[in-house]
Amino acid sequence: MRGKPFEKCSERIVVCLPPSDAGRYGDGVAIFRAFGGFRNITTVGQTISFMRLTTNTDVLIYASVQKLGKNIVFGEVVLTASGAEAIAAHATATWALIP
């Protein structure tokens, strides 16, 4: 059940994380959702770009799986301040599936 990148959906998962962890765990949630449950995965590579400061506001995380292969998964995460259109942080990650 894959969505388009940054597609807003009615499903919500509420978590309290520091911004540096939000990119990492946001991808994991998207991957587990794409597989329909937990899978053993390990990070191959990850990049996070922090673009603007967010203070005293909720941060919304939009995570998507860009490509779901047999052995590797590519994901993308965008963080925005609640009510804002501008991107606060952008992350990409590559994960290997562990048999």
C-alpha positions in Angstrom: 0.0 0.0 0.0 2.3 2.7 -1.3 1.3 6.4 -1.5 2.7 9.1 -3.7 5.5 11.1 -2.2 4.3 13.5 0.4 0.7 12.4 -0.2 -1.4 13.3 2.8 -3.5 10.4 4.1 -6.1 10.0 6.8 -4.0 7.6 8.8 -2.0 9.3 11.6 0.7 8.1 13.9 1.6 10.4 16.8 5.1 10.2 18.1 7.3 12.5 20.2 10.8 12.5 18.7 13.7 15.0 18.3 14.0 16.2 14.7 17.1 14.1 14.0 15.3 10.9 14.9 12.1 11.8 13.0 13.7 11.3 9.6 15.1 8.0 10.6 12.0 6.5 12.2 9.6 8.1 9.7 11.2 6.0 7.0 10.9 2.9 9.1 7.2 3.4 9.7 6.6 3.8 5.9 8.6 0.7 5.1 6.7 -1.4 7.7 3.4 -0.1 6.3 4.4 -1.0 2.8 5.2 -4.6 3.9 2.1 -4.8 6.1 4.1 -5.4 9.2 7.6 -5.5 10.8 10.6 -6.6 8.8 14.2 -6.8 9.9 16.0 -3.9 8.2 19.3 -2.1 8.5 20.4 1.3 7.4 22.7 1.4 4.3 22.7 5.2 4.0 20.9 8.3 5.3 21.0 12.0 4.6 19.1 14.7 6.5 19.0 18.4 5.5 17.7 20.8 8.1 16.3 23.8 6.2 14.6 25.9 8.8 14.0 26.1 12.5 10.7 25.1 14.0 9.9 26.2 17.6 6.9 25.9 19.8 4.9 24.0 17.2 4.0 20.4 16.2 6.1 19.0 13.3 4.4 16.9 10.7 6.2 14.0 9.1 5.4 12.8 5.6 7.2 9.5 4.9 7.1 7.5 1.6 8.7 4.5 0.1 10.2 5.5 -3.3 11.2 2.0 -4.3 10.5 -1.3 -2.7 12.9 -4.0 -4.0 13.6 -7.6 -3.0 16.7 -6.7 -1.0 16.7 -2.9 -0.7 14.3 -0.1 0.0 14.6 3.6 -0.8 12.6 6.1 1.3 12.1 9.8 1.7 10.8 11.9 4.6 9.7 15.6 4.6 9.1 17.5 7.9 7.0 20.6 8.0 5.8 22.8 10.9 2.1 22.4 11.5 0.2 24.8 9.3 3.2 25.7 7.2 3.9 24.8 3.6 7.7 25.3 3.8 9.9 22.3 4.3 11.7 22.3 7.7 13.8 19.2 7.0 14.2 16.6 4.2 15.7 13.1 4.6 16.4 10.3 2.2 17.5 6.8 3.3 18.4 3.4 1.9 17.6 0.3 3.8 18.7 -3.3 3.3 16.2 -6.1 4.1 17.7 -8.8 6.4 16.5 -12.3 5.6 
